[in-house]
Each structure stands twice: as C-alpha cells, then as structure tokens.
C-alpha cells in the first residue's frame, strides 16, 4: 500500500469478491479488484472474515439466481454484525435487475451497481461511507443502499485501471450487451444493448498485456462476433479485422473468442480459420435447441440447417475443430419430437464440453409469460439424456487425444505434483506433465499419455521453444 493510500484509505483489511456466472463476470471481478487496489490499497483475501469490503458479482442467467444472492447475503450477515464498518456491495446482472428488491430485503448492503457501473464503485463507496455519519433523516431519504444500475456503456472502460497480467493468458472484453432479444434471455435488460469498444482501445490493452508476458488472449463479449469497433480513420472493424490485428501483436501466439451467436458467423470470420494460424481450432457456438420450431419460439432467427452449414464450412478448413455449445431443454412448448431433433443435432455435430440447462423463466423476458407446459420430471429426463450424450462425446474426444501430440501453453505449476507444470491445449483441455517452472509462458508440444475426467496426462516433446530453453539451461550449467 502506498503512503497516500495508507493515509487516506478508510480500510485496513482486504477485499473479498465472490463471482457467479460467465467469463465476462470473471473479467469484471478482476477489473474491480484492480480498481479498488489502486483506489484504497485493498488486496484480495481468501475468506470474508479477513475482508473490510465484501462484493458479490452476480449472474441472472441461471435458475434461482436471486435466491442465491440472498442466501449468500444471509451468510455474510454475521461478518457485518461482527464488524459493522465493513462495506458490502452487490453487482452484476441480478443487481441490475433486482436493485430495489435487494435494497429493501437486505439492509446490510451498502452499494448496488450494475455491470456497466462498476467503474463508479469508489464514488459510490465514498457516498455510502458519508451516509454512515449522516443524520437519521438523511439516511431515510437515501433509503440506505447507494444504487447505480444505469448503462453508461463505454465510460466503464475509460475509467477502469490499466490492465495487468495475472498470468500468460488473459481475457479482453471487446464488446458488451446484446441486441438479439432471445425470448428466454435477460442479458439485453441487465447489460444493455450491444456496444463495442473502439478498436484502438482494445489493441492498446492487448499490446500492454503482451508486454507483460501474456501469450494468449480470449476476446470476450455476450455476442463477441457482433463486434463493430470504430477505427481511428472512421472505418469500422469487425471481429475478423480485430483478430488479424491481434495476430500481429508481438508475443501473442494464441487467440480465442467467446461467446458467439450463429447469425454473426460471417464469411470473413470463417476465413480467419484459414488465414490466422494463431486462432485456435475451438469454437463455442451456442444453438440452444436442434428444433426449428423451438428456435423460432426462442427468437433465435436462424434454423438448425444454417447452424450446421456454418460448422461444416469451418471444419472443411479445420477438420480438427473442437465445438462446444449451450442447450436449453424443456422450453415452453417443447415436444418429445423437438427434443429428439436436439439429440440428433448433438450426435451429428459431436460436441466437446458443452453446457446444458433446464429452462427456467427469467423475470421480464417474453418467454416468462408463455405457458410452461413441460412437466418438471420430463425436463429432468431430457436433461439427463442430453448430458449423457454430451458427456460421452467429451470422453471420446479426450480418449482420442491419447497418443497425439498437442501444442500446449504452459500456464503454471501443476496442482498435482511439484515436479510437474500445467497448461492448456487448443480445445481448452488441462494437461499436466513433468517439467521445470521456466517453461511457464512457453508453447511446447506434449504427447498425451492418459485421459482423465477433467484433465490429461502427458510427456514433454522437444519443440523450438523447449529446445531453446534446454540450451539455455545447458549453457548456464
């Protein structure tokens, strides 16, 4: 903590953040932590009792999100009682959707902020701290918690701390929000409509990360392939243009993007799989259902055959493409035949590590008003059948990797052994293998010897980077 922070910061403890949901939320939590470290000198701690500030970063995509928030706040109540000066905040999509409810039901909460206002946290915290010394009348006028769940869009990125690397792989948010308005989804209402960061801002962040040793970037967005960033010359860069630019950044040798919408898989983006070797042979492309009838009710605005045609185009370029997706079972009106079409699509496309959920109505969405005529026991049976097929495909892909040589970015020491390091393959499999810490940050070839449920075991194979490392070690001796 700097001298200035130690003089002015009202906090002597640490910061505890609990994050629910997607990679975008993880990215936001990381930026919040850096902002509050810069502003107050707060460092992340492992448990709530160590913290002076406790934050919940929430997600409303899955079922019973609101209940989970209040359950967690109930557990935090004892930490607040033990130290009343602790600041408690709730952010993210549930805060955006249920801010007034949280204010009424959870008086222990000091600040409530949306996904687009996390950069205003210091000002909100200052206001909350000032309220503690206000008169009772002022407190009543303020109704206790400070709320800001507006949508200032790009202002958020202009006011966050400079990006700092936490390793050799980094997330970079390039756009946020969604303008697709699928009938089941709350994202347009909690994060706002699609807006893209300026091209130059994204590139500046990636170049900064590369200078800090980052070798892999994952471009993030609710519909990341809808990216349309303004360029300095007034032109607009789509995701394909951005990927080509990222490829040229020295040090960045692997590129991912997530999450995508089928309608935004343009030909120029598909061409990137032929033109950009740094782009991984992995694609997360949610479809939700294999039934055209259900897709229409979901307002996905595409048919299953169009989705499959996109995947075939990419696999013609990259036959080894690993595909993952999202699926909803038991959507209102879904019949047994509709579900069979989903199973048929899954069987044909051969998915790897996908996500599947039982439909649950999200407040304020069009689908929430539809008659939910699929009985719960039927939803559970369908989910079980779908997940069994998806798990079987995932296991088969893992088993098929045994005996192959995979390019792995070494990220850290293995959690399994002090003699091993750990990294990820292009299709995001964790691989543990014997190696020295000096390999971290390098791309190496690893022969896969064993496949487990959640990881792979391998043996290092000499590669240009690995050979250079070996020579350095040899001459050092």
Secondary structure, DSSP 4 states (H G I P E B T S, - for coil): --HHHHHH-S--SEEEEEE-SSHHHHHHHHHHHHHHHHHH---B-SSGGGEEEEEEEE--SSTTHHHHHHHHHHHHHHHHHH-TT-EEEEEEHHHHHHHHHHHHH-TT--EEE-TT-GGGHHHHHHHHHHHTTS-HHHHHHHTSSEEE----TTHHHHSSPPP--SSSEEEEE-EE------TT--HHHHT-S-EE--HHHHHHHHHHHHHTT--EEEEE-TTGGG-EEEPTTS-EEEHHHHHHHHHTSTT--EEEEE-B-GGG--HHHHHHHHH-TTB-SEEEB--B-S-HHHHHHTT--S-HHHHHHHHHHHHHH-TT-EEE-EEEES-TT--HHHHHHHHHHHHHH--SS-EEEE--PPTTSGGGGS---S-HHHHHHHHHHHHHHHHHHHHHHHHHHTT-EEEEEEEEE-SS-TTEEEEE-TT--EEEEE--GGGTT-EEEEEEEEE-SS-EEEEEE--HHHHHHHHHHHHH-
